[in-house]
Amino acid sequence: MSADGNWNLLLKTPMGDRKATLSLKSAGDTLTGKQGGDQGSTDIFEGKVSGNDVSWKISIQQPFALTLTFKGKVDGDKIAGSADTGMMGAFPFEGTRA
């Protein structure tokens, strides 16, 4: 199943649940797109797709500068996985097609 399209995400962060939007486009094994939330929208980078497995990174500035590494799996109209913050650990996310 293609990861391409728009997604509504729910991130279960240590600071509470956060809603986000995600727009993905694949070309071969490369994944590009944008992720948005309370603090605005940002381009994803280092995006990869392999079968149903997806991964990407985003950089955020609020509440402090941080790079999040997302790894997940697409299952039909659902996506789920984890977002790793590095030294602050990882938290789960899930989503559905918009």
C-alpha positions in Angstrom: 0.0 0.0 0.0 1.3 3.4 -0.9 2.2 5.9 1.7 1.4 8.7 -0.7 -1.3 11.1 0.3 -2.4 13.1 3.3 -2.6 11.8 6.9 -3.9 12.9 10.2 -1.5 11.9 13.0 -1.8 11.6 16.7 1.5 11.7 18.5 1.5 10.5 22.1 4.3 12.7 23.5 5.6 13.0 27.0 3.9 16.5 27.0 0.5 15.1 26.1 -1.2 14.1 22.9 -0.4 16.2 19.8 -2.3 16.3 16.5 -0.3 16.7 13.3 -0.9 16.5 9.6 1.4 14.7 7.2 1.6 14.9 3.4 3.8 12.3 1.7 4.9 11.6 -1.8 7.2 8.7 -2.8 9.5 8.3 -5.8 11.3 5.0 -5.8 12.6 4.5 -2.2 12.6 8.3 -1.5 9.9 9.9 0.6 9.2 13.7 0.5 6.6 15.8 2.0 5.5 18.2 4.8 4.4 17.7 8.4 2.4 20.3 10.2 1.2 20.9 13.8 0.6 23.6 16.4 3.9 25.4 15.5 3.4 25.4 11.7 4.5 23.3 8.9 8.0 21.9 8.0 9.5 19.8 5.2 10.4 16.2 6.1 13.9 15.1 5.3 15.8 11.8 4.9 12.5 10.2 4.0 12.6 6.5 2.9 10.1 4.0 1.9 10.5 0.2 1.6 7.3 -1.8 1.0 5.0 -0.8 3.8 7.9 0.6 6.0 8.4 4.4 6.1 10.8 6.7 7.8 11.5 10.4 7.9 12.8 13.2 10.0 11.6 16.7 11.0 13.3 19.5 12.9 11.3 21.5 15.3 12.1 24.7 17.2 9.3 24.7 19.9 9.2 24.0 22.7 13.0 23.6 22.0 15.2 22.7 19.0 14.9 19.0 18.3 15.1 16.5 15.4 12.5 13.8 15.5 13.1 10.5 13.6 9.8 8.8 12.6 9.7 5.1 11.7 6.4 3.5 10.9 4.4 1.1 8.8 1.5 1.8 6.5 -1.4 -0.7 6.7 -4.1 0.3 4.2 -5.5 3.6 5.5 -3.6 3.5 8.8 -0.1 4.4 9.7 1.6 3.7 13.1 5.1 3.7 14.5 7.4 5.6 16.8 9.1 9.0 16.9 12.5 9.0 18.4 13.8 12.2 20.0 17.3 10.9 20.7 18.3 11.6 24.3 14.7 12.1 25.4 13.5 8.7 24.1 10.8 7.7 21.7 7.0 7.9 21.7 4.3 6.2 19.6 2.3 7.8 16.8 -0.7 6.6 14.8 -2.8 8.1 12.0 -5.4 7.6 9.3 -5.7 8.9 5.8 -7.2 12.4 5.6 
